[in-house]
Amino acid sequence: MSDLQTDLGGYVLLTEAPNLMRAHLIAGALEDAGIPFHVGEDNLADEWAMSLKLRGGLGVPVLVPSERVEEARTVFLAMSQPIPEVEEDEELRAHGSARARRQRLFILGLLALSGALTLFFVVLRWLAHGG
């Protein structure tokens, strides 16, 4: 690991993500916490290796400064925790249903108005041509 630290200015491995998408999610959490990072995808120049990495065939290293590794571990572990389920409030569910109902009625109203205007212009054109 000492060669890696010298090459990347004291950065150490936080984790090896299973794919590029996960590596960038971890990097986003680190960035939000103000922790510098380096995602190791830059080292792959050939297309075969990059395609393996995108499909999860190769791990993607996520590196952080050695002096901030504990803070980065805390952020990484926090983002790895499952999100607790929240019980849905009956009033909130009713409000959501009412809102969805209003949206459906609005769309139906627009469709009806569109149909009525189309019919109006068809009749108007028919009358204009001596119908």
C-alpha angles and dihedrals in degrees: 000000000000092000089053091049092052094045094050100037099259098322117148133195114271096176143328108240118214092234143003094263093056091045090056092047089054090046090052092054090049091049091051088053091050094246117142114233144174124214109209098221092103092077094067111087101160120083096228093057091045092051090050090050093049090051093048095255093126128036119247114222118224112200131194134182110280092235091058100041095109092051090047091050090054091052091046093049092046092054090048093059116101116253109250115242116246120213111241113242114233091226091050091049091050091048091050091049092049091050092049089049091052091049092051091048091049091052091047089050091052091049091049091048090048091051093047092050091048091051091046092053093045091053091043091052091046090052092046090057093053097265 
